Amino acid sequence: MIVDDSADIREMVKFVLESRGYRVLEAVNGQEALKIAQQECPHLILMDLNMPVLDGFGAVRGIRELTRMCDVPIVAMSAHNTIDHRAKASAVGFNDYLTKPINLAQMIDLIRRFIPAA
């Protein structure tokens, strides 16, 4: 699942992943991501940190509270590339971190570490 309030980022990531055989769900904010995660139980979540309604930090806390979702890999996506920001993301339950603008080859390599290609 890709969670980002930017339609352009969602479309780009979705196109790249679907062209490699992955099925992609989309959410525009953390609140929508929580709802979809409960219904669909995705194998991996790529989540923006700064979004309206519910940011990525709050969404990850909520997802980690869901018993069946506690082990899903969740990757933060953010333009903030500081040690403090990465530490905060790790502390709330993100498994890894991608810096925006997203390097697509790096994103694919990261995803392949968590789930195989479809």
Residue, then its C-alpha position, 0 to 999 in steps of 0.5 A: m500500500i502507498v500512503d501519500d497525500s500527493a497524487d503524483i507520488r502515488e501514481m508514480v509509485k503505483f505505476v512502478l510497482e504494478s509494472r513489476g507485478y505487485r498489487v497496489l492499494e492507495a490511501v491519501n492520509g493516515q486515517e484512510a491507511l488505517k481503514i484500508a490496512q484493517q480491511e485488506c492487510p497489505h504485505l507492505i506499506l510505503m507511508d509519507l510522514n507529513m499528511p493531513v488528517l492523520d500523519g504517518f507517525g500517528a498512522v503507524r502507531g495505530i497500525r502497530e496496535l492492530t494485532r494482525m498488522c503488527d508485523v507488516p513492514i512499514v517504510a517511511m517516506s520523507a524529504h526530511n533526511t536527518i538523524d533525528h527524523r529517522a530515529k523518530a520514525s524508527a521509534v514509532g514502528f517504521n521498519d525503514y526509511l526512504t528519502k524524497p525525492i524517491n530513488l526508484a531503484q532504491m525503493i524496489d531494492l528495499i521492497r524486495r528485501f521485505i516481499p518477493a515480486a509477484 
